[in-house]
């Protein structure tokens, strides 16, 4: 007979050192407009899934897609203007 046991080590193996660093949290914060725009786009697409999209649904999806593209462009432009660490030119 096989015994069912818990895997306690795997559950508790994630200690405090596994928390995100400040740099990772800042990167997430900078990407938050892109993430939120993506959520809005998925929400608009899900709304249009259960019925034939009408003009309002199509416009909502198009505007949400444009917000995603704008947020991605702004993030890329912001990242392009950031100097590299270590004095690289």
C-alpha positions in Angstrom: 0.0 0.0 0.0 1.3 3.5 -0.9 1.1 6.1 1.7 0.1 9.7 0.8 2.4 12.2 2.4 2.7 15.9 2.2 5.7 17.6 0.5 6.4 20.0 3.4 9.9 20.8 2.1 8.6 22.0 -1.3 5.9 24.1 0.3 8.2 25.8 2.8 11.3 26.0 0.6 10.4 29.5 -0.5 12.0 31.6 2.1 12.3 35.4 2.4 15.2 35.5 0.0 12.8 34.4 -2.7 10.9 37.7 -2.5 11.2 40.1 -5.5 14.0 42.6 -5.3 13.5 46.3 -5.4 14.7 46.4 -9.0 12.2 43.7 -10.0 9.4 45.6 -8.3 10.4 48.8 -10.0 10.4 47.0 -13.4 6.9 45.7 -12.7 5.8 49.2 -11.7 7.2 50.6 -15.0 5.4 47.9 -17.0 2.1 48.4 -15.1 0.5 50.7 -17.8 1.1 47.9 -20.4 -0.3 45.3 -18.1 -3.4 47.2 -17.4 -4.0 48.1 -21.1 -3.6 44.4 -21.9 -6.2 43.5 -19.2 -8.6 46.0 -20.8 -8.0 44.5 -24.2 -8.7 41.0 -23.0 -11.8 42.2 -21.2 -13.1 43.8 -24.4 -12.4 40.6 -26.3 -14.1 38.5 -23.7 -17.2 40.7 -23.8 -17.5 40.3 -27.6 -17.0 36.5 -27.4 -20.5 35.4 -26.4 -22.3 37.4 -29.1 -21.8 38.9 -32.5 -19.7 42.0 -32.0 -21.6 45.1 -32.8 -20.1 48.5 -33.6 -19.6 49.5 -30.0 -17.8 46.2 -29.3 -15.6 46.6 -32.3 -14.8 50.2 -31.3 -14.0 49.1 -27.7 -11.6 46.4 -28.9 -9.9 48.8 -31.4 -9.4 51.5 -28.7 -8.1 48.9 -26.2 -5.7 47.6 -28.8 -4.5 51.2 -29.5 -4.0 51.8 -25.7 -1.8 48.6 -25.6 0.3 49.8 -28.5 0.6 53.3 -27.0 1.6 51.9 -23.6 4.2 49.6 -25.3 5.6 52.4 -27.3 5.9 54.7 -24.3 7.6 51.9 -22.3 10.1 51.2 -25.2 10.8 54.9 -25.6 11.4 55.3 -21.9 13.7 52.2 -21.9 15.6 53.5 -24.9 16.4 56.8 -23.1 17.7 55.0 -20.0 21.5 55.0 -19.8 23.1 51.6 -19.4 24.7 50.8 -16.1 28.5 50.6 -15.9 29.1 53.7 -18.0 28.5 52.0 -21.3 27.8 54.5 -24.1 
